[in-house]
Amino acid sequence: MAEGKSEGGSRIAFRTKSDLEIMDDGFKWRKYGKKKVKNSPNPRNYYKCSSGGCNVKKRVERDREDSRFVITTYEGVHNHHSPCVMYSNGIPPQDFPSQWNSSHPFSSQ
């Protein structure tokens, strides 16, 4: 895992061994681009969070040195809760305890 700062905010990357290109992280994404990567047979895919007003981006690519691994890089901080988290326990979002809003790792509130 690597962390860093981009001009738009925070950035974090995960390297995960997986046969799947896209792993479910609980958020909904819209693909907006694909690019060939120099010195790699695998393309890089670009996604934006599909929640209105959220500017988080995700970049997904195979590790060029070991294609068994997928590198997923997130840029920005979600301004909402994951739809998966909100409904997995049957708790409607408005009924979340108030302390969840400030301590949620993907929330800027």
SULHUTA-V881725 format. One record per pair of residues at least 6 apart in sequence whose ideal C-beta (glycine too) atoms are under 6 Angstrom apart, sorted by the first residue. I is the first residue (numbers start at 1). J is the second residue. D is the distance in whole Angstrom. If there is no record, write none. Layout:
BEGIN
{{I,J,D} {I,J,D}}
END
This chain:
BEGIN
{{1,14,6} {2,13,5} {3,12,5} {4,11,5} {6,75,5} {8,76,6} {9,76,5} {9,77,6} {10,77,6} {11,75,5} {12,74,5} {13,73,4} {14,72,5} {15,69,5} {15,71,5} {16,70,5} {17,68,6} {17,69,5} {18,70,5} {26,82,4} {26,84,4} {27,49,6} {27,82,5} {28,50,4} {29,47,4} {29,58,6} {30,48,5} {30,50,5} {31,47,5} {32,46,5} {32,48,6} {33,46,4} {34,43,5} {34,45,5} {35,44,5} {36,43,6} {37,44,5} {40,64,4} {42,62,4} {44,61,4} {45,60,5} {46,59,6} {47,58,4} {48,57,6} {49,56,4} {51,80,5} {54,78,6} {54,79,5} {54,80,6} {55,76,5} {56,76,4} {56,78,5} {57,75,5} {58,74,5} {59,73,4} {60,72,5} {61,71,5} {63,69,4} {63,71,6} {77,108,5} {78,106,4} {79,108,5} {86,93,5} {101,109,5}}
END
